[in-house]
Amino acid sequence: MASGAQRLILASSSPRRLDLLRAHGFSPKVRRPDVDETPQPGEDAATLVERLAMAKLASVVDSHETGLAADTVVVLDGEVLGKPGRPDWATDMLHRLSGRTHEVVGGLAVCHGGHTISGVVRTSVTFRELGDDEVDAYVATGEPLDKAGAYAIQGGAAGFVTEVAGCLENVVGLSIPAVLAALKSLGAQSAG
C-alpha cells in the first residue's frame, strides 16, 4: 500500500489470492479465517459467495483495519460445484464441465475506515470436449481436489479452456479490478 495507508489484511488461506495481490504490488498480511462454508437452504451462488466473503472478513479483520476477503464457486446449470475433495468427485465434475460453458461466481468483501462494502463478480468459462485419459491424468496430479469446480485455470487445466468472458483473475480466485474499485470507493490508497 502507498505510504500513509494501512496495510491490507487478506482474510484468506488461498495462496492464489495472495499471489494475485502480490503480482499487483500489494504485500498483504494474511489471516486465516475459520468459517463454515456450507450453503444455506435455497441460497443461490451469488448470495453464498458474498455472505461467505463478509463472514470471512468479519471473523479476522477489525472494522478499523483495511481488509479483504473473497469466496469463489463454479456454477453449472444452476448447481454450485464446490471443491471436490475426492478424486472420483473431481473426475465427475470435470466430465460434467466438458464441452460446456459454466459460470465462476466470486464474492468480495472489503473494509476500510470503519466501512465495509461487498459485491459479486461473474465470469463465463467454456471448456472444450475432454477425453477420459486427460481427465484421469489431470485428476491424478491432485491439483483439482481443493479447487472450486475441480480445476485451476492457471494450472494444469489451462488447456481445457476455449473461452473466458469476463475477468480471468476472478476465475483464479480474486478480481483485482473489483478489489481496486472497492478500495478506491472506501477512500483507501491502493498499491503504488
C-alpha positions in Angstrom: 0.0 0.0 0.0 1.2 3.5 -0.6 2.8 5.5 2.3 0.3 6.6 4.9 -2.2 3.9 4.1 -2.9 1.0 6.4 -1.5 -2.4 5.4 -4.0 -4.6 3.7 -5.1 -7.7 5.6 -6.1 -10.7 3.4 -8.7 -12.8 5.2 -7.9 -16.0 3.2 -5.8 -19.1 3.2 -5.7 -19.2 -0.6 -2.2 -19.0 -2.0 -3.7 -18.0 -5.4 -5.3 -14.9 -3.9 -2.1 -13.9 -2.2 -0.2 -14.4 -5.4 -2.6 -12.2 -7.4 -2.3 -9.4 -4.8 1.5 -9.6 -4.8 1.5 -9.5 -8.6 -0.3 -6.2 -8.4 2.0 -4.6 -5.9 0.3 -5.4 -2.6 2.1 -7.1 0.3 -0.8 -8.1 2.5 -0.7 -9.6 5.9 -2.5 -12.9 5.9 -5.0 -14.0 8.5 -6.8 -17.3 8.0 -10.5 -17.3 8.7 -12.3 -20.3 10.0 -15.8 -20.0 8.6 -18.4 -22.7 7.9 -18.8 -22.7 4.1 -22.0 -24.8 4.0 -24.6 -23.2 1.7 -27.9 -22.3 3.4 -31.1 -23.9 2.1 -32.2 -22.2 -1.1 -29.2 -20.0 -1.2 -28.1 -19.0 -4.8 -24.4 -18.8 -5.7 -24.1 -15.0 -5.6 -25.7 -14.8 -2.2 -23.5 -17.6 -0.9 -20.1 -16.2 -2.0 -21.0 -12.7 -0.9 -22.2 -14.0 2.5 -19.0 -16.1 2.9 -16.7 -13.2 1.9 -18.4 -11.0 4.5 -18.2 -13.7 7.2 -14.5 -14.4 6.5 -13.7 -10.7 6.7 -15.6 -10.1 9.9 -14.0 -13.2 11.5 -10.4 -11.9 11.4 -10.4 -8.2 10.5 -11.5 -5.4 12.8 -13.7 -2.7 11.2 -11.0 0.0 11.7 -8.4 -2.1 9.7 -8.1 -2.3 5.9 -9.1 -5.9 4.9 -10.2 -8.1 2.1 -11.9 -11.4 1.8 -13.3 -13.5 -1.1 -15.0 -16.7 -1.9 -15.4 -18.4 -5.3 -17.7 -21.1 -6.7 -18.3 -22.7 -10.1 -21.9 -22.9 -11.3 -23.2 -25.3 -13.9 -26.9 -25.5 -14.8 -27.7 -23.6 -11.6 -25.8 -26.1 -9.4 -22.9 -24.9 -7.3 -19.8 -27.1 -7.8 -17.5 -26.6 -4.8 -14.2 -28.2 -4.0 -14.4 -31.9 -4.8 -12.2 -33.3 -2.0 -12.1 -36.7 -3.6 -10.6 -37.9 -6.9 -13.8 -39.6 -8.1 -15.8 -36.4 -7.4 -13.2 -34.3 -9.3 -13.5 -36.7 -12.3 -17.3 -36.4 -12.3 -17.1 -32.6 -12.1 -14.6 -32.4 -15.0 -16.7 -34.7 -17.2 -19.8 -32.5 -16.4 -17.9 -29.4 -17.4 -16.5 -31.0 -20.6 -17.7 -29.2 -23.8 -19.8 -26.8 -21.8 -19.9 -23.2 -20.6 -20.1 -22.6 -16.9 -20.0 -19.5 -14.6 -17.4 -18.7 -12.0 -19.0 -16.5 -9.3 -16.7 -14.6 -7.0 -17.8 -12.8 -3.8 -15.7 -10.0 -2.4 -15.8 -8.0 0.8 -13.6 -5.1 1.6 -13.4 -2.9 4.7 -11.6 0.4 5.4 -12.1 3.3 7.8 -15.0 1.6 9.6 -16.9 0.9 6.4 -17.4 -2.3 4.5 -18.6 -3.0 1.0 -19.2 -6.3 -0.8 -20.1 -7.5 -4.2 -20.1 -10.3 -6.8 -18.1 -10.8 -10.0 -19.2 -13.3 -12.6 -17.1 -14.8 -15.4 -18.2 -17.3 -18.0 -15.7 -20.1 -18.9 -16.1 -22.6 -21.8 -14.3 -26.0 -21.8 -13.5 -28.0 -24.9 -14.6 -31.6 -25.0 -12.3 -33.5 -22.6 -11.1 -37.1 -23.1 -11.3 -39.7 -20.4 -7.5 -40.1 -20.4 -6.7 -36.4 -20.0 -9.3 -36.0 -17.2 -7.8 -39.0 -15.4 -4.2 -37.7 -15.8 -5.2 -34.3 -14.5 -7.1 -35.7 -11.5 -4.0 -37.9 -10.8 -1.9 -34.7 -10.3 -4.1 -33.9 -7.2 -4.5 -30.3 -8.3 -8.3 -30.4 -8.7 -9.0 -31.6 -5.2 -9.0 -28.2 -3.4 -10.3 -26.1 -6.3 -13.9 -24.9 -6.9 -15.2 -26.9 -9.9 -12.2 -29.2 -9.8 -9.8 -27.1 -11.9 -7.2 -24.4 -11.8 -7.3 -22.2 -14.9 -3.8 -21.0 -14.1 -2.5 -24.6 -13.8 -3.0 -27.9 -15.5 -6.5 -27.1 -16.7 -5.4 -24.1 -18.8 -5.5 -26.2 -22.0 -9.2 -27.2 -21.2 -10.4 -23.7 -21.7 -11.5 -22.3 -25.1 -13.1 -19.1 -24.0 -13.2 -16.7 -21.0 -15.8 -14.0 -21.0 -15.2 -11.5 -18.1 -12.4 -11.2 -15.6 -9.8 -14.0 -15.8 -8.4 -13.2 -12.4 -11.9 -13.9 -10.9 -11.5 -17.5 -12.2 -8.1 -17.8 -10.5 -9.7 -16.6 -7.2 -9.8 -12.8 -7.0 -10.9 -10.0 -9.3 -8.2 -7.4 -8.9 -10.2 -4.7 -10.8 -13.0 -5.2 -8.3 -10.6 -5.0 -5.3 -9.1 -1.8 -6.6 -12.5 -0.3 -7.2 -13.7 -1.3 -3.7 -10.6 0.2 -2.1 -11.0 3.4 -4.0 -14.7 3.8 -3.2 -13.8 3.4 0.5 -11.0 6.0 0.3 -8.2 3.6 0.7 -5.0 4.2 -1.2 -4.1 1.3 -3.5 -0.6 -0.2 -4.0 1.8 2.2 -5.6 
